[in-house]
Structures are given as C-alpha cells and as structure tokens.
Amino acid sequence: MIPLKNLKLWLFYSSAICIFLVSFSSLVAAQSVAFTFDDGPNLIETPRLNPEQRNAEILKALAKHEVKAALFVTATYGANQAAGLALAKAWGQAGHALGNHTMTHPDLNSASTSLAQYEQEILDCDKIVSTLPGYQKWFRYTYLREGNTTEKRDGMRTFLKQQGYRNAYVSLDTSDWRLDEKLIEVLNKNNDADVTPIKHAYLTHVKQRALAYRLLSQQLQGRDVAQVMLMHHNLINALWLDDVIVMFKEMGWTIVAPATAFADPIYQLMPERAAPGQSLLLSMARSLGLGKFEGWARLVDDGDLEIEALKAHGL
C-alpha cells in the first residue's frame, strides 16, 4: 500500500480518478503518447545539419507519420530573430501547437531568479509566440522546476491561472539532451564518425523511459495515462525522430496530439514537488510517499547508463 501524507491528499487524487472513470475512458482506449519538444527553434550550429535543416527534418518525420506535436518556444534561442521566427512559424503552419518556454530559459529554483522576473520572462515570450499560427496558452516550466520556495510555486500557479495559461506538464521525461551532447561531441571530433551506437543507445533510452513511466502510471493510477513526452529541438531528433516514432508504433502505442493527452484528468493535478526537475508522475510518487520504488534510479539518472555504455564503445 502507498502511504498517504494525509486525508486531503487522498481525496485530491481519488477525485481525479473518479473524473477519469466518468469522462476519460472513451478518449484513449490504449496506451497513448504525445510528442512535445522544448527549447526551440534553436539556431545553434551543429555538425551535419544547420538549424534550418534540423527544423525541416523534425517536421518531415512528424508529417511522414501524421503526428501532431507541440513546440515550446524559448524565444532567445531563435524566435526573437527573423530566421528563428520563420522556423517556429513553420510548426504552426504544419498544424502543430506552439507554447511558451520563457524568453531566456532561467531556473525558477535559483535564488537569483525572482518570481517577478520569471513572470516577465513568460509575458515577453508570449508577445512573440502569440503572433504565430498554432499558438496555445500552454506554459512549460524550464527544467520542469516550479520554484525553490512555496511563495514562488504558489505565486506561479496564481499567475498562470490569471493569465489563462495551463501548466503543460510532462509525464514521460527523457534525457535526449544528454545523448545529444554526446552525439555533437563525437561529431565535432570527426564529422564522418559512425554514430550508430549512439542511435541505438538513444532508442533504447527512450523505450526504457516509456515502459518505466507506463508502469509507474499503473502503480499510481491503476491505469495507463495519456503520456506527454518531453524531447528537445535538437540534432539527435533531427536525425532519428523517424526511428523513435516507428519504435512507438511497433510497441503498439497510439500517438495522439498534445491537446488530446492534456484532456486526461491527471493533468489537472497539482502535486507537491519535493525535488526539483521532475515529471508529473515522479512528483505524484513523491507526494504519495512512494519513496525510491523499483526502477526509480533509471528515471532520474539522466541517461548515465547509456553514456557509460557508449564510453565502453570508445565514444
């Protein structure tokens, strides 16, 4: 049995389960996942593909499989420039959603970031994103961190409600950024390097996370929730997003639009976040006192196992 912190918390989660039984069972009959991408459009230069090519390859893979995704814009990574704004616009024109991921990607858990500063970051980014097709009032916290104080956390929740924003939670967190760093490191040394081992490590990593978070959702909710997956607008997805999508299809998962996934009542919850930078499911597990459950270490290791395996291959 999962130990509960108090009766109020139990009633909080129980009511959400009741909502599900009434309103959600017909929406998603089998395990589903929505693809979302943070930190885009990113104009950083990378080996093999330039920013325009990376953006085009990600959109190409999504179009090939008729997947509707979401891009969470960090404006100073590119959207505050004409070239980057054009890349973001292409997402909306292709039928994808665009959300807010702040202007400069500050950390709300940092003592040097005030609540007022963070709120202004969102307002400034909104001025840019709101001009684009596909604009949604969805906000994703940078680093998935909701503040290092109760005042910041509660202040942001009030602010988002006042501004009409929803918290664009992540349930299925990946460390694609860590493997992307390794990919770029290898290619910077030798642009012709065989990066097949990194591809295999990446696909293995995403599959492991998907299965682990599915198991966790079953433990916490007694069912498969509609998963919202965190990825990034980066080189590794430009090269291998097609393979990731194929893998999910072969696993038998249904790929849905983010708006469909967010209709799952689990995304109405506001659990305590006892540790910074967590998926919604990990936050729920901590709030319910689940502790370091089986498989916990592989959900918080930022791809350490895959990186060590690549080192063993000389990468």
N, C-alpha and C positions, 0 to 999 in steps of 0.2 A: 504493500500500500504506500502511496506517495504521502509523506507527511504534509499537512496543510499548516500555513502560518496562522490563519485564523478563519473564523466562520465567514467573515465578509469576503475574503479572498475566494473561499469555496463557492459561495453564492455567485460571485462575479464570473467564475469560469463555468459553473453549472448553467447559468442563464444563457451563456453563449452557446453551449451545447444544445440547449432547448431551441434556440433560434435556428440552429442548423437543422434540427430534425424537422422543423416546420417549413423552413424556407429555402434550404440549400440542396437538399438531397436530389432534386431534379436537375440542378445546374451542372454538376460534374459527377458522372457516374463512376469513373475510374480515376486512377492516379493521373493528375494533370500537372503541368508546369508552364509558367510564363517566363519568357526571356526578357531581362532588363539589363541595361548597360549604363554604367556610371562614367563620369569624367570625360564626357565627350561634348562636341567633337574635339579631339586632341590633335593639335597641329605640330606636335613634336616630330622631329625627323627620326626615322628608324631604318635599319637595313632592309633591303629588298623591296619595301613598299613605302611610297611617300604618303603624306596624310590623305590626299585625295584618293589614292589607290586603296588605302586601308578602309576608308569610309565606303568606297564603292564595293569592295569585296564583302564587307559585312552585310551591306544592303542586298547584294547579289545572292548571298546564301539564304537570307531571310525570304527573299522573293521566290527563290527556287522551290522552297518548301512551303510557301504560302503562310509564313509565320508573321504575325503582327507582334511587335515588340515595343519597348519603351526606351528612350534615351534620356538620361538625367544629365542635364547640361551644367557644367562648371564653366562659367562664362569666360574667365580669363585664360582658359586653356585653348580658346579659339573663337568662341561665338561672339566675342566683343570685337572681332576683326571681320572684314568683308569675306575673306576666304573661308574662315571657320563658320560664319553665319550661313554661308551658302551650303556647307556640308550639313549643318543642322536642319536647314530648310528641306534638304533632300529627304530626310527622315519623315518629316511631316507630309511631304508630297507623296511619299510611298505608303502612307496610311498608318504610320507608326505614331505613338504618343510621345510627347516631349514634356519632361518635368524639370523641376528646379533642384539643383545640387550646389547652390551658393555661387558667389562670384569667384572666390579665390581658394575654396576648399580649406577653411580654417577648422580647427579642432575645438568643439564646444567644451570638451573636457579639460582644455588647457586653462590654467589660471590667468593667462594673458588674454583670453578671449571672453569678453563680457557678453551678457545676454543681449544688450542693446546693439553691440557690434554684429553679433550673429544675425539678429533680426534684420539689420540693414543689409547684410550680405544677401539675404533672401529677397528683400524688396528690390535691390539693384539688379539681381539676376532676373527677377520677374519682368522687369521692364524690357529685357531682351527676349526672353523665351515667349512672352505673351504676344509677340509680333509674328510668331511662326505658326504655320499650319500644324495641327496635331497637339497644340498647347493644352495641357491639363493642369489643374491646380493640385499637383502632386508634389510633395517635397520629400526628398530622401536625405537623412542626416549624413553628414560626412563622417567617414569611419564607423558609421552606424552608432555614433555616440550621442547620447541625449543630454549631456551635461554632467559636470562633476559635483554639482550641488543640487539640492532639492529645489532651490529657487530657480535655477536655470531650467531644470526639467519641467517643472510646473509652469514656469513662465513661457516656455516654448509651446507647451500644449495649449495654453490660453491664446498665445499669438497665432498659432496655426488655425485654431478654431475661428478667431476673429477675422482672419484673412481668407477664410474659406478653403484652406488647404487641408488635404488629407496626408497623414503620415504614410508614405509609400514604403511600408515595411518590406523587409527581406526575410523569407523563411529558410531559403536554401542558399547559404553563403558559400562561395568558392574562393580559393586563393589563386585565381587565374593570374593576378598581378605578380605574384611571386614567380610563377613559371614563365611569365612574360619577361620578367627581369633576367632570368637565366637565358632565355632564348636570345634576347638582344645582346647579352654579354658574350655568348658564343659567336653570334654572327658578326659582332664588332671585331672580333679577333680574326674571323675567317668567314666572309660572306658566302662562300661555297661549302661551308661545313654541312655535314649530314646531321640534320636536326630531327631525324625520325624518332630517336629515343625520347626527345622532349615531347613530340607529338603523342607518343604512346603514354608517357607519364601524365600528360595533361588530360587525355581522355580517361585514363584510369582514375585520376584525382576527381574529376567531375562526377564520374559514375559512383565512386565511393561516397562522396558527399551526398549525392542524390539518394542513394539507398539508406544511408545513415539518418538523414533528416526524415525520410519517409518512415523509418522505424520509430524515430522519436515522436513524430506526429501521432502515430498509432498508440504509443505509450501515453501520451498526454491527452489526446482527444478521443481515443478509441476508434479512429477512422483515418483515412487518407485526406489530408487537407489539400487545397489547391496551392501548390508550391509557387512562390515567387523567387526566381533565381537571380542572384547578383553576379554579373560579369562586368567587364570593362571594355571601353572603346580603345582597343589596343591591337598590337601586331599579332599576338597569338590567336585572337579571334578572327582577325582578317584572314589568317592563313587556314584556320581549322574549324571555324564555326560550322561549316557544312558537315564536317565529321561529327561534331557534337550533336547536331540536330538528328543526323542519321542514327546515332547511338541511342538517343532517347526514343526514337521511333521503334528501333529494334528491341528496346526494353519494354515496349508496349505502352509507353506513356503517351497521353494526349497533350499536345502543345496548344495552349489557349492564349488569347490576348490578355495582357495585364489587367484590363478592366474586368474581365471575367473572373480572373483569380481573386482580385480585390473584393469581389462580391461575396466571397467566403466570409462568414461572420467572425472567423478567427482574427481578421484584420481590423476588427472593431475593438479588440482588447488593448489595454494599456498596462502591461505588467511592469513590475519593478525591474530595474536594470542594475543588478548588484555588481556587475562587472562591465567595463566599457567595451564597445565594439562587438555586439552580439547579434545573431539572427533573432527574430521574434520567438522561434521555438526554444532557443537556448535561454532567452530571457524568461520564458514561461517555466522552463525546467528549474531555473534558479528560484523564481518566485514561489514555486510549489515545494521547494526544499528537496528536489530530486538528488542533488549532490553530484559527485563525479560518477555518473552512470556508465555502464559498459558502452564503449565506443566514444565516450566524451573526449578523450585525448586526441582522437583523429579529427575531431570537429574544430579544435582550437589550435592546431599545430602549424597553420599557415603553409601547409604543403611540405613540411620538413622531411617527411619520409620519402617523398618523390625527389626532393632536391638531393638527399643523401644517395639515393639510388642512381641519380644522374652523375653524381661525383664518382661513383664506383665505375661508371662507364667512361670516365675520363672527361666528363663535361663540367 
